[in-house]
Amino acid sequence: MVRYKLIVNPISGRGMGERVIPEIEHQMHVLGLNFETVRTERPWHASELAEQAVRDRFGVVVAVGGDGTANEVLNGLMKAKISGGGESALGVLGVGRGNDLAFGFGIPHGLEAGCLALERLFRRRVDVGRVSGGLYPQGRYFGNGVGIGFDAVVGFEALKMKRLKGFACYAVAALKTIFLYYQAPTVEIQTDNETTILPSLMVSVMNGRRMGGGFMMAPHAEPDDGFFDLCIASEVGKIRVFGLFPRFMKGTQEGHKAIHTGRTKRITVTAKTGVLPAHADGETLCVDGKQLTIEILPKQIDVVCAP
């Protein structure tokens, strides 16, 4: 019988992680699943717990929280695999602000649907990204994507907001960033096929499709095709940025003269002027980095998702 390890971030979603534990455990009992629940206590604790869960032979390790919790659990699963400790499947019950990683992997929204997916145990073998640089010269794994530039600063501002949540939080943070903070650096972008230098508002390196709870950075991305989908925005004026918002919400930005798209297995972004604020799955990589190297690792882990 498959055993499930629920790793709960109790402060995720402004305490929602703690509040939903009784509901999740009720659903798991109703479905007859064999599970254990543990709460995280500090940054990177979820990674440690996930790595240990693999060694303890739990078949599915479930991140209960937001994208940050899911990212830490993913890192723990990868560390266990790389060190020869074995493999477990990743499950996610999203209770955070954006839940973009779960969306990109095809994991159902909502606790009831999420628990039912765990019971049905449909698995998809997905790619994992690895980024090196900034605060992580040794590398950090990610599932959904890396954002460099504007969207990273938006994420940093969203974390400061206490009252808003979900897409509204990111939308307000984006407006604040446009008017108060962000100056586009000049970057050198090296991909599999070319090297480009340009002033860039944003470089999004996507394994999934969405960031910020509603911005479709890579609407055609598939997390198991062995490639990143790129969305690169050149420098544009503040007013023109507003015109791009509806396009990103609908995923129709491709074809706009300020937007460059492509696919690659590896990408290096270097700041020629300015610095690189960046995040991976919403988690800070750096606020003033100079270079990041990102590579795709094909077919690394199983994710429990909708058929």
WOTAWO-V464026 format. One record per helix or strand. SS is the DSSP state (a for helix, b for strand). FROM is the first residue (numbers start at 1). TO is the last residue. Records with the same first field share a line. If there is no record, write none. Layout:
SS = FROM-TO + FROM-TO
This chain:
b = 3-8 + 34-39 + 60-65 + 89-94 + 123-133 + 136-142 + 145-149 + 185-190 + 195-206 + 211-211 + 215-215 + 228-234 + 259-264 + 266-273 + 276-280 + 283-289 + 291-304
a = 12-19 + 21-30 + 45-55 + 67-82 + 100-104 + 111-120 + 150-159 + 166-180 + 238-250
